[in-house]
C-alpha cells in the first residue's frame, strides 16, 4: 500500500479510525477497521502509521500526529529539539539555502525550512523520499535520487546525515558502508564551503575532517548524536550542547587540556555524557573549581555546589573503601532502603549489586562506585538541586 493511498480522503479516514483504536490489541484493531469497510491493505497501512506516530511523539511531540514515517526513518530521524537547534545555528551563520543529502523522512529539512531556509532534500530510497515529500509539503522539496551525484553548487550550505542501517535494519558501524559512504562525505568537506554532518555519538574522532568542529548533543541527559561542522561553520574544536527541559547550554574548548588531580572534597559532580564524550571534562572542572580524584575517571570533586546544567551535583557524606559487607552494614545502620547506584570505573552490575545489598529501610541515598587514586571506593552522597 503506497503512502499516496493514506493521503486520500479514504486514507485520512482510515488513519483517524486507527488512531481511535491505538493502544489495544493489533489484531482486534485490524478487525475493527475491516468491519468499518476499510480494505485490508489500507487498514494495515493506517495501523502501521498510527503505531509509528505514537512512537515518534518522544522525538517530535505533537507534530508526530500529522507526520508520516518509515520504521528505519524514524529510528535515525533527528529529534525535533535538536534539529531546531541546528537550524538556528545555520541561520545565525547566514545560511539561506541548504541541500540536505540523505534527508530521510525530512526531520532536519523540516526544522531548517521552518527557520526560513530554502531546503531541497535528496533521498535515495524511493519510499523514504515519498514520506519526506509528504512531511515537507509546502515547506521544502524532495528529490528522489543519489546524493553523490546531486549538484550542490547553488546552495549556501550542505547538510548530510548518512544512513547507518543496511537492508533489513541491521546497524552499520563501518563508515565505508554508510549511505552515502564516508569517502564521499570527506570529499564534500573539501569542496563545499559550509558543511554539517550528523554522525553517531561514538564516531571515531580520527575520521573527523581536518579543521572541523565536533559537537556532542545530549537531550535530558541522554547523548543522542554528534554534528561535525566543517569549513566556515566551524568555530571551536569541541562543543558539548546540553538540552534539558527545552533549555540549551553549551560548553566549548579544545579537548586538549588535562583536569587537575587531587584529593576528594565535599561535593562530587557527574558531568553530562555530552561533556565527557566531547572531551571537555577539564573545561567543566574549571567552571566549578574542581579536580579529578583519579586521572582516568570523569567524576569531578569540588569544595562547593555551583549551579550548572552540565552535570549532576552530589553532597558527599562518606567515601568508603569498596566492600560489599561494610557497605551493607553502613547503609543498614542509616536505615537506607532506596539507593540510586551510579558508577564510573567500576565493573559492578548495579542491578545485581542492589540485590546483594538487601536493604529495607525508610531512607534513601545515592551510591557512586568509582576509583580514587586507583583504589576502588564507594561514595555515599545526596543529590543537590541546582
C-alpha positions as CSV (number, residue, x, y, z in Angstrom):
1,X,0.0,0.0,0.0
2,X,1.6,3.3,-1.1
3,X,1.7,6.4,1.0
4,X,-0.4,8.1,-1.6
5,X,-3.4,6.0,-0.6
6,X,-3.1,7.2,3.0
7,X,-3.3,10.8,1.8
8,X,-6.6,10.4,0.1
9,X,-9.9,11.1,1.9
10,X,-10.4,7.4,2.5
11,X,-6.8,7.1,3.8
12,X,-7.3,10.0,6.1
13,X,-10.5,8.5,7.5
14,X,-8.6,5.1,8.0
15,X,-5.8,7.0,9.9
16,X,-8.4,8.7,12.1
17,X,-10.1,5.4,12.8
18,X,-6.8,3.7,13.5
19,X,-5.8,6.4,15.9
20,X,-9.0,5.9,17.9
21,X,-8.1,2.2,18.3
22,X,-4.5,2.9,19.2
23,X,-3.0,1.0,22.2
24,X,-5.2,-2.0,22.0
25,X,-4.7,-5.4,20.5
26,X,-3.3,-5.1,16.9
27,X,-5.4,-8.0,15.6
28,X,-8.6,-6.6,17.2
29,X,-7.8,-3.2,15.8
30,X,-7.3,-4.6,12.3
31,X,-10.6,-6.5,12.5
32,X,-12.4,-3.4,13.8
33,X,-11.1,-1.4,10.8
34,X,-12.2,-4.0,8.3
35,X,-15.6,-4.2,10.0
36,X,-15.9,-0.5,9.1
37,X,-15.3,-1.2,5.5
38,X,-11.6,-0.3,5.4
39,X,-9.8,-2.5,2.8
40,X,-7.3,-4.9,4.5
41,X,-4.2,-3.2,2.8
42,X,-5.3,0.2,3.8
43,X,-6.2,-0.9,7.3
44,X,-2.7,-2.4,7.7
45,X,-1.0,0.7,6.4
46,X,-3.1,3.0,8.7
47,X,-2.3,0.9,11.7
48,X,1.4,0.9,10.9
49,X,1.5,4.7,10.6
50,X,-0.5,5.1,13.8
51,X,2.0,2.9,15.7
52,X,4.9,4.8,14.3
53,X,3.3,8.1,15.1
54,X,2.8,7.1,18.7
55,X,6.5,6.1,18.9
56,X,7.5,9.3,17.3
57,X,6.0,11.5,20.0
58,X,9.2,11.3,22.0
59,X,11.1,12.8,19.1
60,X,8.6,15.2,17.5
61,X,6.0,15.9,20.2
62,X,2.5,16.9,18.9
63,X,3.8,17.2,15.3
64,X,4.1,13.4,15.2
65,X,0.3,13.1,14.8
66,X,0.4,14.7,11.4
67,X,3.7,13.2,10.1
68,X,4.5,10.1,8.1
69,X,7.2,7.6,8.9
70,X,9.1,4.5,7.9
71,X,10.5,2.3,10.7
72,X,14.1,2.9,9.8
73,X,13.5,6.5,9.1
74,X,12.0,7.1,12.5
75,X,14.9,5.4,14.2
76,X,17.5,7.6,12.5
77,X,15.5,10.8,12.5
78,X,16.8,13.7,14.4
79,X,14.8,14.8,17.5
80,X,12.8,18.0,16.8
81,X,14.5,19.9,19.6
82,X,18.0,19.0,18.2
83,X,17.0,19.8,14.6
84,X,15.7,23.2,15.6
85,X,18.9,24.0,17.4
86,X,20.9,23.0,14.4
87,X,18.7,25.1,12.1
88,X,19.1,28.1,14.4
89,X,22.9,27.8,14.1
90,X,22.7,27.6,10.3
91,X,20.5,30.7,10.2
92,X,23.0,32.5,12.5
93,X,25.8,31.6,10.1
94,X,23.9,33.3,7.2
95,X,22.7,30.1,5.5
96,X,19.6,30.8,3.4
97,X,19.6,27.7,1.1
98,X,20.5,24.2,2.1
99,X,20.9,20.9,0.3
100,X,20.0,18.0,2.7
101,X,21.7,14.9,1.3
102,X,20.2,11.7,2.6
103,X,17.2,13.6,4.1
104,X,15.5,10.5,5.4
105,X,11.9,11.3,6.5
106,X,12.8,15.0,6.5
107,X,13.2,15.9,10.2
108,X,16.2,18.2,9.7
109,X,14.8,19.6,6.4
110,X,11.5,20.5,8.2
111,X,13.3,22.3,11.0
112,X,15.5,24.3,8.6
113,X,12.6,25.2,6.4
114,X,10.6,26.4,9.4
115,X,13.6,28.6,10.3
116,X,13.3,30.3,6.9
117,X,15.9,28.4,4.9
118,X,15.2,27.2,1.4
119,X,15.7,23.4,1.5
120,X,16.0,20.7,-1.1
121,X,16.2,17.2,0.3
122,X,17.8,14.3,-1.6
123,X,16.9,10.7,-0.7
124,X,17.9,7.6,-2.5
125,X,15.2,5.2,-1.1
126,X,12.0,5.8,-3.0
127,X,9.6,5.0,-0.2
128,X,11.5,7.2,2.3
129,X,11.6,10.0,-0.3
130,X,7.9,9.8,-0.6
131,X,7.5,10.1,3.1
132,X,9.8,13.1,3.2
133,X,7.9,14.8,0.5
134,X,4.7,14.3,2.4
135,X,6.2,15.7,5.6
136,X,7.6,18.7,3.7
137,X,4.6,19.5,1.6
138,X,4.6,23.3,1.1
139,X,7.8,23.8,3.1
140,X,10.6,22.0,1.3
141,X,11.1,19.9,-1.9
142,X,12.5,16.4,-2.2
143,X,14.4,14.8,-5.0
144,X,14.4,11.0,-5.3
145,X,18.0,10.4,-6.3
146,X,21.6,9.6,-5.4
147,X,23.1,12.2,-3.1
148,X,26.6,11.5,-4.5
149,X,25.5,12.9,-7.9
150,X,23.4,15.8,-6.8
151,X,24.6,19.2,-7.8
152,X,25.2,21.3,-4.6
153,X,26.8,24.2,-6.3
154,X,23.8,26.5,-5.9
155,X,23.4,26.2,-2.2
156,X,24.8,28.2,0.7
157,X,25.5,25.0,2.7
158,X,25.1,21.3,2.7
159,X,23.8,19.0,5.4
160,X,24.4,15.3,5.3
161,X,23.0,12.5,7.6
162,X,24.4,9.3,6.2
163,X,22.2,6.3,6.6
164,X,23.7,3.8,9.1
165,X,21.4,0.9,8.6
166,X,21.8,-1.9,6.0
167,X,18.9,-3.7,4.3
168,X,16.9,-5.5,6.9
169,X,17.5,-2.8,9.5
170,X,20.9,-4.0,10.7
171,X,23.0,-1.2,12.2
172,X,26.2,-0.4,10.2
173,X,29.3,0.6,12.1
174,X,31.8,0.9,9.2
175,X,31.7,4.4,7.8
176,X,32.6,2.9,4.4
177,X,29.2,1.2,4.4
178,X,27.2,4.4,5.2
179,X,24.9,5.7,2.5
180,X,26.3,7.9,1.2
181,X,29.7,6.4,2.1
182,X,32.2,8.3,4.3
183,X,34.7,8.9,1.5
184,X,32.0,10.9,-0.3
185,X,31.3,12.9,2.9
186,X,35.0,13.6,3.3
187,X,35.1,14.8,-0.2
188,X,32.3,17.2,0.4
189,X,34.2,18.7,3.3
190,X,37.0,19.5,0.9
191,X,34.9,21.1,-1.8
192,X,31.9,22.9,-0.2
193,X,32.5,26.0,1.9
194,X,29.9,25.1,4.6
195,X,29.0,21.6,5.6
196,X,27.3,20.0,8.6
197,X,27.3,16.2,9.1
198,X,25.3,14.3,11.6
199,X,27.1,11.2,13.0
200,X,26.7,8.8,15.9
201,X,27.9,9.9,19.3
202,X,30.7,7.3,19.2
203,X,32.0,8.3,15.8
204,X,35.8,7.8,15.6
205,X,37.4,11.2,16.1
206,X,40.3,10.2,13.9
207,X,37.9,10.3,10.9
208,X,36.8,13.9,11.6
209,X,37.8,16.1,8.7
210,X,40.7,18.4,9.4
211,X,39.6,21.8,10.9
212,X,36.1,20.6,11.7
213,X,34.2,21.2,14.9
214,X,32.8,18.2,16.8
215,X,29.6,18.9,18.7
216,X,28.2,16.3,21.0
217,X,24.5,16.8,21.9
218,X,22.5,15.4,24.8
219,X,18.8,15.6,25.5
220,X,17.6,15.2,29.1
221,X,21.0,13.5,30.0
222,X,20.9,11.1,27.0
223,X,23.7,11.6,24.4
224,X,21.8,11.4,21.1
225,X,24.1,12.5,18.4
226,X,27.2,14.4,17.2
227,X,27.5,17.0,14.5
228,X,30.6,17.8,12.5
229,X,30.7,21.4,11.5
230,X,33.0,21.9,8.6
231,X,34.5,24.9,6.7
232,X,33.1,28.3,7.7
233,X,30.6,26.6,10.0
234,X,33.3,25.5,12.5
235,X,34.1,27.9,15.3
236,X,35.8,25.8,18.0
237,X,37.4,22.3,18.1
238,X,35.0,20.7,20.5
239,X,31.5,21.6,21.8
240,X,29.1,20.0,24.2
241,X,25.5,21.1,23.8
242,X,23.2,20.0,26.7
243,X,19.4,20.3,26.1
244,X,17.3,19.9,29.2
245,X,13.7,20.8,29.5
246,X,13.9,22.8,26.3
247,X,16.8,24.9,27.6
248,X,20.2,24.7,26.0
249,X,23.7,25.1,27.5
250,X,26.9,25.0,25.5
251,X,30.4,24.2,26.7
252,X,33.4,24.7,24.4
253,X,37.1,24.0,24.3
254,X,39.9,22.2,22.6
255,X,39.6,19.0,24.5
256,X,43.4,19.1,24.8
257,X,43.6,20.3,28.4
258,X,44.0,17.9,31.4
259,X,42.0,18.4,34.5
260,X,43.9,18.7,37.8
261,X,44.0,15.7,40.0
262,X,43.7,15.8,43.8
263,X,42.0,14.6,46.9
264,X,38.3,14.1,47.4
265,X,36.2,17.0,48.5
266,X,32.7,17.9,49.9
267,X,30.9,17.8,46.5
268,X,31.0,15.4,43.6
269,X,29.9,16.3,40.0
270,X,28.8,13.7,37.4
271,X,29.4,15.5,34.1
272,X,26.8,15.1,31.4
273,X,27.6,12.5,28.8
274,X,28.0,15.1,26.1
275,X,30.7,16.8,28.1
276,X,32.5,13.6,28.7
277,X,32.3,12.4,25.0
278,X,33.4,15.8,23.8
279,X,36.5,15.5,25.9
280,X,35.6,18.7,27.9
281,X,35.8,17.4,31.4
282,X,38.8,19.6,32.2
283,X,36.9,22.7,30.9
284,X,33.9,21.7,33.1
285,X,36.2,21.2,36.1
286,X,37.4,24.7,35.8
287,X,33.8,26.0,36.0
288,X,33.4,24.5,39.4
289,X,37.0,24.9,40.7
290,X,37.1,21.1,40.7
291,X,39.6,18.3,40.2
292,X,39.6,14.6,39.4
293,X,40.1,12.1,42.1
294,X,41.6,9.8,39.6
295,X,43.1,10.8,36.2
296,X,41.1,8.2,34.3
297,X,37.7,8.9,35.9
298,X,35.4,11.7,34.8
299,X,33.9,12.4,38.2
300,X,34.8,15.9,39.4
301,X,35.4,16.7,43.1
302,X,34.9,20.3,44.3
303,X,34.6,22.3,47.5
304,X,31.2,23.9,46.8
305,X,28.0,23.4,44.9
306,X,27.9,25.6,41.8
307,X,24.8,26.0,39.7
308,X,25.4,24.2,36.3
309,X,23.5,22.5,33.7
310,X,26.5,20.4,32.6
311,X,26.5,17.9,35.5
312,X,24.6,16.4,38.4
313,X,25.9,17.6,41.7
314,X,26.1,15.5,44.9
315,X,26.9,16.4,48.5
316,X,29.3,13.8,49.7
317,X,28.6,12.2,53.1
318,X,31.1,9.4,53.1
319,X,33.9,7.9,51.0
320,X,34.4,4.3,51.9
321,X,36.9,1.7,50.7
322,X,34.8,-0.7,48.5
323,X,33.5,-3.6,50.4
324,X,30.0,-5.2,50.0
325,X,29.9,-6.3,53.6
326,X,30.9,-3.0,55.0
327,X,28.7,-1.0,52.7
328,X,25.7,-3.2,53.5
329,X,26.3,-2.7,57.2
330,X,26.7,1.1,56.8
331,X,23.5,1.5,54.8
332,X,21.5,-0.6,57.2
333,X,22.8,1.5,60.1
334,X,21.4,4.5,58.3
335,X,18.1,2.8,57.6
336,X,18.6,3.2,53.9
337,X,16.2,1.1,51.8
338,X,16.3,3.0,48.5
339,X,19.6,3.5,46.7
340,X,20.4,5.1,43.4
341,X,23.6,3.5,42.1
342,X,25.9,5.2,39.6
343,X,29.3,4.2,38.5
344,X,32.4,5.2,36.6
345,X,35.5,3.0,36.5
346,X,33.7,0.1,38.2
347,X,32.8,-3.3,36.7
348,X,29.9,-3.8,39.2
349,X,26.5,-4.5,37.7
350,X,24.2,-2.0,39.5
351,X,21.0,-4.2,39.4
352,X,22.8,-7.2,40.8
353,X,24.7,-5.1,43.4
354,X,21.4,-3.5,44.6
355,X,20.0,-7.0,45.2
356,X,23.2,-8.0,47.1
357,X,22.8,-5.1,49.4
358,X,19.4,-6.5,50.6
359,X,18.2,-3.1,52.0
360,X,14.8,-2.4,53.6
361,X,15.0,0.9,55.5
362,X,13.0,4.1,55.0
363,X,15.8,6.4,54.0
364,X,17.3,7.0,50.5
365,X,20.8,7.8,49.3
366,X,22.9,7.9,46.2
367,X,25.8,5.5,45.9
368,X,28.6,6.2,43.4
369,X,31.0,3.4,42.7
370,X,34.3,4.7,41.3
371,X,38.1,4.9,41.8
372,X,40.2,7.5,43.7
373,X,43.9,7.4,43.2
374,X,43.5,4.0,41.6
375,X,41.6,2.5,44.6
376,X,38.0,1.3,44.4
377,X,35.7,3.3,46.6
378,X,32.0,3.7,47.4
379,X,30.8,7.3,47.7
380,X,27.6,7.9,49.7
381,X,26.0,11.2,48.7
382,X,22.8,13.2,48.4
383,X,21.8,14.9,45.1
384,X,21.9,18.7,45.2
385,X,19.2,20.6,43.3
386,X,20.9,23.5,41.5
